[in-house]
Amino acid sequence: MKRRTFLNRVALLGASGLVAPELLFGLTGCKEAVEAAGLSVGGWDFDEVIDRSGTYSIKYDRAEKMGGKLPMWIADMDFRTAPYVSDALVGRVKRDVMGYTSIPDKYYEAIVSWVEARQGWRMEREWVNYCPGVITGIAAAIECFSSPGDKVIVQPPVYNSFMQYAEGLGRIVANNPLIFENGSYRMDLEHLESVIDDRTRMLILCNPHNPGGMMWDRDSLVRIAQICERHGVIVLSDEIHGDLALGGRRHIPFCSVSGEAAKVGLIFTGPTKAFNVAGLHTAQTYIPNKELRERFQDYLDRRKLTEASIPAIELTIAAYSHEPRWLDEMKLYLQGNIDYVADFLAREIPAIKVVKPEASFLMWLDCRALGLDQNGLVSLFQDKAGILINNGESYRQGGTGFIRLNIGCPRSICRQAMSRLQAALR
Ligand SMILES: Cc1ncc(COP(=O)(O)O)c(C=O)c1O
């Protein structure tokens, strides 16, 4: 069916009053058509440009210090936090008394129900535990399950904190580089086995992957689990971008794919990316294997890292126990930004190729055809176009010639970025 006809039919259905706007939106994923029927889906305005100056934002302060660049780097978004999440925080603060707090049952219940409803995985309540942050948790797990001199496998180009904390703790980083093929990446499962030796203790998996936004398929996850289980290697699976699965895709939690995955896997995730509350530092772990879970909890306990703050508890319950309409609509907006940037580059600057993310708000741009060295490439974006980005080389092997662009912002910022880039290349 032609798009115009489809929009007209959805609009007619909406105007008939037979179907509620939310249901119509949920069924069609098409806000444009719902609005054409004179109906509103939610009161959220992702086009609103919010002034973040004076809020101690790392993203904005650095951009300002560098002479007022467009801040499209570090991974937080420029949208307001989901209203029910801010309401929960404000409501709690207004009650004034902020004493030491235990984690209530409904925290665990909200998480278990969310994962079952959104990801189709039924967890036991005991598998879930609070953790102060995903990277805090991964760094703690590196210390808990390995010793200095042991090997930690990563799959570059990948989120730089994995290497930073593993190396900072005296572990040896071993690379199993991703394979770049047909404009996207896959894991090199044949090579993985050859990287493992008797000093290898763990593999850090980024699921979905940052940068690149790949959502790993079930088959690859099953095979990773088989290989790791065979060699006594545990898998730390960072799933912080999982709730930002785009295009109707469903996130697959690593530990859910097989008995082997449940035996070797520890999932680190949290509400901070999807609900844009990164500065509030909260996360959770899902660890089905009792022995690994108890050892890790004991490690955190002995360092007093198991006490959650009041905002952490309130925001997690609010994020996971509401109808996720805000999240779904925000993800449609992100998809619109991705499509806009990808179409613009394909049309106007075809030498820059986009690795289209399947999840999240980070675009990985293949700029190798511009023929610039890495300093020249970063300078093109930052000095000439005035866009603050993340340098592809910080993601290590395979990152040269690439940059990472954060499009979690109003579309007008994406438009400005694209026209600045075009002008800089003229
Ligand atoms: C893959 C990945 N893991 C973890 C983090 C940070 O998580 P946290 O703030 O909970 O340490 C980020 C932030 O960009 C990320 O992209």
The ligand as an SDF file (V2000), in Angstrom:
LIG
                    3D

 16 16  0  0  0  0  0  0  0  0999 V2000
   27.6740    0.5930   26.5030 C   0  0  0  0  0  0  0  0  0  0  0  0
   27.6730    1.4950   27.6900 C   0  0  0  0  0  0  0  0  0  0  0  0
   27.8000    0.9790   28.9250 N   0  0  0  0  0  0  0  0  0  0  0  0
   27.7890    1.7490   30.0250 C   0  0  0  0  0  0  0  0  0  0  0  0
   27.6630    3.1290   29.9280 C   0  0  0  0  0  0  0  0  0  0  0  0
   27.6780    3.9460   31.1780 C   0  0  0  0  0  0  0  0  0  0  0  0
   26.8400    3.3780   32.1440 O   0  0  0  0  0  0  0  0  0  0  0  0
   26.8880    3.9050   33.6590 P   0  0  0  0  0  0  0  0  0  0  0  0
   26.6960    5.3920   33.5960 O   0  0  0  0  0  0  0  0  0  0  0  0
   25.7570    3.2070   34.3270 O   0  0  0  0  0  0  0  0  0  0  0  0
   28.2100    3.5280   34.1830 O   0  0  0  0  0  0  0  0  0  0  0  0
   27.5400    3.7170   28.6610 C   0  0  0  0  0  0  0  0  0  0  0  0
   27.4640    5.1720   28.5340 C   0  0  0  0  0  0  0  0  0  0  0  0
   27.6580    5.7300   27.4890 O   0  0  0  0  0  0  0  0  0  0  0  0
   27.5350    2.8720   27.5210 C   0  0  0  0  0  0  0  0  0  0  0  0
   27.3890    3.3710   26.2920 O   0  0  0  0  0  0  0  0  0  0  0  0
  1  2  1  0
  2  3  1  0
  2 15  2  0
  3  4  2  0
  4  5  1  0
  5  6  1  0
  5 12  2  0
  6  7  1  0
  7  8  1  0
  8  9  2  0
  8 10  1  0
  8 11  1  0
 12 13  1  0
 12 15  1  0
 13 14  2  0
 15 16  1  0
M  END
$$$$
